[in-house]
Amino acid sequence: MSPQSLVTKQYRTVSYVSGPLIFVRNVKNVSYGEIAEITLPSGERRRGQVLDISKEMAVVQVFEGTRGIDNFNTKVRFTGEPMLLGVSPDMMGRIFDGIGRPRDGGPEIIEEERLDINGRPINPASRDKPSDFIQTGISVIDGLNTLVRGQKLPIFSGAGLPANKLAAQIARQAKVVGEGEQFAVVFAAMGITFKEASFFMRDFERTGALERVIFFMNLADDPTIERLATPRCALTAAEFLAYSHDLHVLVILTDMINYCEALREISTAREEVPGRRGYPGYMYTDLASIYERAGRIKGRRGSITQLPILTMPDDDITHPVPDLTGYITEGQIVMSRDLFRRGGDPPVDALPCLSRLMNLGIGAGKTREDHRNVADQLYSSYAYGRDLRRLVAIVGEEALTDLDKKYLKFADEFEKKFITQGDEDRDIERTFDIAWSLLTLLPEEELKRIKREYIQKYHPSRKK
């Protein structure tokens, strides 16, 4: 039997159906990750992917769901190919479903290439160090937790917090400052409601940001199994733009908790031994296969920067999904429910936030020479002011010294003026101006984390 006949052979040996999975007996020459075509008794055709293989059985996940599939008349053909995505620069400005089919009523894409959605591992020796500043227009990120080109920096949110609003704002405002280089956004939404999808589409269309966005949208009522392919399709499109067309690409993935819930559901259907809180033991590896596709490659002009967004169940940062995400990625942006209740917009809690690559993307020639010193001083002063709030709740404000009252006022003004900005798009110079105006609330001798030469040069009271 020729290899071609093996590839095109049809099987009528569906053993049983479990959730989105079908189990096919007596298969031969089938590979993990291979795409299968399933023909239902009604003649309808669906696609699936091989999840597991053994000596006598192949487990196939069906993208469109298993309703209508029976054990006797359903035909399964294995194509011999992995899941491929047709890609083209014409994808920009378009909306697709979770596996790359047009969802906006437009024509099919005339593809330039067909790429495996699992990507190709980046040789660690060929990775280039992230070192260039990306301006998001949001002061608490640009000033204190700077995003660097090629970085993966997750946003940890909670139920009801405006993470989607923050994601849309970053998508429309993000830019590479200085050289006029081409910049694109790939936005992947997984398991979102129709209301959330409408919000994103209206926001992108209203602001004109859709022209440089590729939008992959998997809704909550779409097949669960499609959700696992959505971030991989998005990253495949991003890799094409970055490495074939030299674009700097920002990939926003929301919501990773929905992705992990889908992973858990499929794992349960496969009757695998569960790990922490029922999630599969290989979840760390699976998440790494997504997050590690960010970066820069030596000799290539393009880059991929990731902003995964995840909703922490019960605001628990020790939950397995944010916990493992924190291990793999390079910092985190944490949203605060307390700040949200007090009107913070965006309600980002500066204290637990961290960007491990910040120092590589700031300083003279990138942002400004005083950036590191100003960030350290803001962080230190705000932390002290927050501590004083707790003390005031016990002993009252009358027990504070005059200096302590200045720090208390600094903390309040920092949240009102630096963190809270609404829809304003602030360039980095505007962020520095606000930072220095806040530091005037404190005596100069308290600015111990800023070099004297920077105080002389940038302090508003010293400027002529």
Residue pairs with C-beta under 8 A, 6 or more apart in sequence:
3 29
6 28
6 29
6 80
7 29
7 78
7 79
7 80
8 77
9 77
9 78
10 39
10 75
10 76
10 77
11 24
11 25
11 26
11 27
11 75
11 76
11 77
11 78
12 72
12 73
12 74
12 75
12 76
13 24
13 25
13 26
13 27
13 76
14 22
14 23
14 24
14 25
14 69
14 70
14 71
14 74
14 76
15 23
15 24
15 25
15 57
15 71
16 22
16 23
16 71
17 23
17 66
17 69
17 71
18 269
18 270
18 271
19 66
19 224
19 265
19 266
19 268
19 269
20 61
20 62
20 65
20 66
20 223
20 224
20 225
20 265
20 266
20 269
21 51
21 59
21 60
21 61
21 62
21 66
21 266
21 269
21 270
22 38
22 48
22 59
22 60
22 62
22 66
22 69
22 74
22 76
23 57
23 58
23 59
23 60
24 57
24 58
24 59
24 60
24 76
25 56
25 57
26 56
27 53
27 56
27 57
27 58
27 78
29 78
30 50
30 53
30 58
30 78
31 50
31 53
31 80
32 50
32 51
32 52
32 53
33 49
33 50
33 82
33 83
33 118
34 49
34 50
34 78
34 79
34 80
34 81
34 82
35 47
35 48
35 49
35 50
35 78
35 79
35 81
35 82
35 83
35 84
36 47
36 48
36 49
36 50
36 60
36 76
36 77
36 78
36 79
37 45
37 46
37 47
37 48
37 76
37 77
37 79
38 45
38 46
38 47
38 48
38 60
38 62
38 69
38 74
38 75
38 76
39 45
39 74
39 75
39 76
39 77
40 46
40 68
40 69
40 73
40 74
41 68
41 70
41 73
41 74
42 68
44 68
46 62
46 63
46 64
46 65
47 62
47 63
47 64
48 60
48 61
48 62
48 63
48 76
49 60
49 61
49 63
49 83
49 225
49 229
50 58
50 59
50 60
50 78
51 59
51 60
51 61
51 266
51 270
52 58
52 59
52 270
53 59
58 78
59 270
60 76
61 225
61 228
61 266
62 69
62 223
62 225
63 99
63 223
63 225
63 226
63 229
64 223
65 223
82 116
82 117
82 118
83 99
83 116
83 117
83 118
83 229
84 114
84 115
84 116
84 117
85 99
85 100
85 114
85 115
85 117
85 233
85 236
85 237
86 100
86 109
86 111
86 113
86 114
87 109
87 111
87 112
87 113
87 114
87 115
87 236
87 237
87 240
88 109
88 110
88 111
88 112
88 113
89 112
89 241
89 245
90 109
90 110
91 109
91 214
91 237
92 184
92 211
92 212
92 213
92 214
92 241
93 210
93 211
93 212
93 213
93 214
94 102
94 104
94 106
94 109
94 214
94 215
95 102
95 103
95 104
95 201
95 215
95 217
96 102
96 103
96 104
96 214
96 215
96 216
96 217
96 233
97 103
97 216
97 217
97 218
97 222
97 226
98 190
98 216
98 217
98 218
98 222
98 226
98 227
98 229
98 230
98 233
99 226
99 229
99 230
99 233
100 216
100 233
100 237
102 108
102 109
103 217
112 240
112 244
113 240
113 244
115 236
115 239
115 240
116 236
117 229
117 232
117 233
117 235
117 236
118 232
118 289
119 232
119 235
119 236
119 239
119 293
121 292
122 292
122 293
122 295
122 297
126 297
126 298
126 299
127 295
127 296
127 297
127 298
128 150
128 295
128 296
128 297
128 298
128 300
129 150
129 296
129 360
130 148
130 149
130 150
130 151
130 295
130 296
130 303
130 357
130 360
130 361
131 148
131 149
131 360
131 361
131 366
132 148
132 149
132 150
132 176
132 303
132 361
132 366
133 146
133 147
133 148
133 149
133 177
133 361
133 362
133 366
133 367
133 428
134 147
134 148
134 149
134 174
134 175
134 176
134 248
134 250
134 305
134 361
135 142
135 173
135 174
135 175
135 176
135 177
135 427
135 428
136 142
136 147
136 169
136 170
136 173
136 174
137 169
137 170
137 173
137 174
137 175
137 424
137 425
137 426
137 427
138 166
138 169
138 170
138 173
138 346
138 348
138 421
138 426
139 418
139 419
139 421
139 426
139 430
139 431
139 434
139 435
140 346
140 348
140 350
140 353
140 418
140 419
141 147
141 170
141 333
141 348
142 367
142 426
142 428
142 431
143 371
143 374
143 375
143 378
143 418
143 428
143 431
143 432
143 435
144 350
144 353
144 375
144 378
144 379
145 153
145 331
145 333
145 350
145 353
145 354
145 355
145 358
146 355
146 358
146 361
146 362
146 367
146 371
147 153
147 305
147 307
147 355
147 361
148 305
148 355
148 357
148 358
148 360
148 361
149 176
149 248
149 296
149 303
149 305
149 361
150 294
150 295
150 296
150 303
150 304
150 305
151 294
151 305
151 306
151 330
151 331
151 355
151 357
152 291
152 292
152 294
152 305
152 306
152 307
152 308
152 328
152 329
152 330
153 305
153 306
153 307
153 329
153 330
153 331
153 332
153 333
153 355
154 256
154 307
154 308
154 309
154 310
154 322
154 325
154 326
154 329
154 331
154 332
154 333
155 163
155 166
155 167
155 307
155 308
155 309
155 310
155 332
155 333
155 334
155 335
156 310
156 312
156 317
156 322
156 332
156 333
156 334
156 335
157 163
157 309
157 310
157 311
157 312
157 335
158 311
158 312
158 315
158 335
158 337
159 311
159 313
159 315
160 337
161 311
161 335
161 337
161 340
161 347
162 335
162 340
162 345
162 346
162 347
163 254
163 255
163 309
163 311
163 335
164 192
164 196
164 199
164 200
164 254
165 346
166 309
166 335
166 346
166 348
167 187
167 252
167 254
167 307
167 309
168 199
168 200
168 203
168 204
169 346
169 423
170 250
170 252
170 307
171 185
171 187
171 204
171 209
171 213
171 250
171 252
172 203
172 204
172 207
172 209
173 425
174 183
174 185
174 250
175 183
176 183
176 248
177 427
177 428
181 248
181 301
182 245
182 246
182 247
182 248
183 212
183 247
183 248
183 249
183 250
184 212
184 213
184 214
184 238
184 241
184 247
184 248
184 249
184 250
185 209
185 212
185 213
185 214
185 249
185 250
185 251
185 252
186 213
186 214
186 216
186 234
186 235
186 237
186 238
186 241
186 249
186 250
186 251
186 252
187 200
187 213
187 214
187 215
187 216
187 234
187 251
187 252
187 254
188 216
188 218
188 230
188 231
188 233
188 234
188 251
188 252
188 253
188 254
189 196
189 197
189 200
189 215
189 216
189 217
189 218
189 230
189 254
189 255
190 218
190 227
190 230
190 231
190 253
190 254
190 255
190 256
190 258
190 259
190 262
191 218
191 219
191 220
191 227
191 255
191 258
191 259
191 261
191 262
192 200
192 217
192 218
192 219
192 220
192 254
192 255
192 258
193 219
193 220
194 219
194 220
197 217
197 219
200 215
200 217
201 210
201 215
203 209
204 210
204 213
204 215
214 234
214 237
214 241
216 230
216 233
216 234
216 237
218 226
218 227
218 230
220 258
224 262
224 265
224 266
225 262
225 266
227 258
227 259
227 262
228 259
228 262
228 263
228 266
230 259
231 253
231 259
231 290
232 290
234 251
234 253
235 251
235 290
235 293
235 304
238 249
238 251
238 293
238 304
239 293
239 304
241 247
241 249
241 302
242 248
242 249
242 300
242 302
242 303
242 304
243 297
243 300
243 302
245 302
246 300
246 301
246 302
247 302
248 302
248 303
248 305
249 302
249 303
249 304
249 305
250 305
250 306
250 307
251 294
251 304
251 305
251 306
251 307
252 306
252 307
252 308
252 309
253 259
253 290
253 306
253 307
253 308
253 309
254 308
254 309
254 310
255 309
255 310
255 311
256 287
256 308
256 309
256 310
256 321
256 325
257 310
257 311
257 312
257 313
257 321
260 279
260 283
260 287
260 320
260 321
263 279
263 280
263 283
263 286
264 274
264 278
264 279
264 280
267 274
267 279
267 280
268 274
268 278
272 280
272 281
273 281
274 280
274 281
275 281
275 283
275 320
276 320
277 319
277 320
279 320
279 321
280 286
283 320
283 321
283 324
284 324
284 327
284 328
287 324
287 325
287 328
288 328
290 308
291 306
291 308
291 325
291 328
291 329
292 328
293 304
293 306
294 304
294 305
294 306
295 303
295 304
296 302
296 303
296 304
306 329
308 325
308 329
310 321
310 322
310 325
312 319
312 321
312 322
313 319
315 337
316 322
317 323
317 326
317 334
317 352
322 332
325 332
326 332
330 355
330 356
330 357
331 353
331 354
331 355
331 356
331 357
331 358
332 352
332 353
332 354
333 348
333 353
334 348
334 349
334 352
334 353
335 346
335 347
335 348
335 349
336 344
336 347
336 348
336 349
337 347
338 349
339 347
339 348
339 349
339 415
339 419
340 347
342 415
343 420
344 415
344 419
344 420
345 420
345 421
345 422
346 419
346 420
346 421
347 419
348 419
350 378
350 379
350 382
350 419
351 379
351 382
351 383
351 386
358 375
359 372
361 367
362 368
362 371
362 372
362 375
363 369
363 371
363 372
367 428
368 428
368 429
368 432
369 454
370 432
370 450
370 451
370 454
370 457
370 458
371 432
373 449
373 450
373 451
373 454
374 432
374 435
374 436
374 439
374 450
374 454
376 449
376 450
377 439
377 447
377 448
377 449
377 450
378 414
378 418
378 435
378 438
378 439
380 449
381 407
381 410
381 411
381 414
381 439
381 442
381 446
382 410
382 411
382 414
384 407
384 411
385 407
385 408
385 409
385 410
385 411
385 412
385 414
386 411
388 400
388 404
388 407
388 408
388 411
389 408
389 411
391 399
391 400
392 399
392 400
392 408
397 405
397 408
400 408
403 443
403 446
406 441
406 442
406 443
407 442
409 441
410 438
410 441
410 442
413 438
413 441
414 438
417 434
417 437
417 438
418 431
418 434
418 435
418 438
426 434
432 458
436 458
436 459
436 460
437 460
439 447
439 450
439 459
440 459
440 460
440 461
444 455
444 459
444 461
447 455
447 459
455 462
456 462
